[in-house]
């Protein structure tokens, strides 16, 4: 059974997490503070709160990519009218 903090995330959420992590890694190396990175580069594009950014930074996107391999119900049916 999954716990609330381990629930499945959608592919679009994982892409947004990966994008936020990439932006953060790019600017953290330059010496900017976390709040400045959020204010200048993340909030204008994604419109998320600073707290949401910190949650996204904790997620390891490589580990959580199980959604792409899971079967999707609509792909199990053959819709060809032959």
C-alpha positions as MATLAB code, in Angstrom:
seq = 'XXXXXXXXXXXXXXXXXXXXXXXXXXXXXXXXXXXXXXXXXXXXXXXXXXXXXXXXXXXXXXXXXXXXXXXXXXXXXXXXXX';
ca = [
       0.000    0.000    0.000;
       1.298    3.431   -0.892;
       1.621    6.191    1.639;
       0.403    9.700    0.724;
       3.905   11.050    0.219;
       4.722    8.138   -2.124;
       1.728    8.424   -4.432;
       2.187    8.178   -8.179;
       2.910   11.376  -10.020;
       1.960   12.196  -13.577;
       4.492   12.432  -16.353;
       3.931   16.171  -16.745;
       4.638   16.686  -13.033;
       7.875   14.719  -13.341;
       8.909   16.854  -16.315;
       8.211   20.017  -14.321;
      10.244   18.607  -11.409;
      13.118   17.803  -13.749;
      12.983   21.315  -15.240;
      12.948   22.985  -11.808;
      15.855   20.815  -10.665;
      17.850   21.679  -13.792;
      17.244   25.411  -13.347;
      18.175   25.188   -9.673;
      21.389   23.234  -10.375;
      22.416   25.690  -13.076;
      22.097   28.769  -10.869;
      23.114   27.231   -7.521;
      26.624   26.746   -8.881;
      26.878   30.475   -9.554;
      26.378   31.295   -5.875;
      22.838   32.693   -5.886;
      20.688   32.059   -2.825;
      17.756   29.649   -3.046;
      15.218   32.425   -2.677;
      16.862   34.474   -5.431;
      16.854   31.472   -7.795;
      13.173   30.924   -7.048;
      12.285   34.615   -7.428;
      14.201   35.261  -10.665;
      14.058   32.008  -12.601;
      11.478   29.545  -11.273;
       8.471   31.591  -10.127;
       8.063   33.622  -13.359;
       8.037   30.454  -15.500;
       6.199   27.904  -13.338;
       4.302   30.086  -10.855;
       4.989   27.798   -7.892;
       5.611   28.777   -4.291;
       9.001   28.610   -2.668;
       7.792   25.733   -0.527;
       6.693   23.792   -3.624;
      10.146   24.356   -5.102;
      11.755   22.813   -2.024;
       9.433   19.798   -2.309;
      10.396   19.396   -5.967;
      14.089   19.579   -5.156;
      13.708   16.577   -2.833;
      12.235   14.345   -5.565;
      14.668   12.129   -7.424;
      13.245   12.069  -10.942;
      15.336    9.089  -12.072;
      13.877    6.851   -9.369;
      10.261    7.915   -9.876;
       9.986    7.314  -13.634;
       7.868    4.186  -13.144;
       4.831    5.925  -14.675;
       6.137    5.622  -18.224;
       6.456    1.837  -17.892;
       3.048    1.287  -16.328;
       0.354   -0.051  -18.659;
      -2.219    2.433  -19.800;
      -5.738    0.997  -20.141;
      -6.544    2.678  -23.457;
      -3.541    1.114  -25.141;
      -4.739   -2.401  -24.328;
      -7.629   -2.257  -26.803;
      -7.415   -2.610  -30.555;
      -9.486    0.143  -32.163;
      -8.958   -0.900  -35.780;
     -12.206   -1.647  -37.628;
     -11.045   -4.517  -39.788;
];
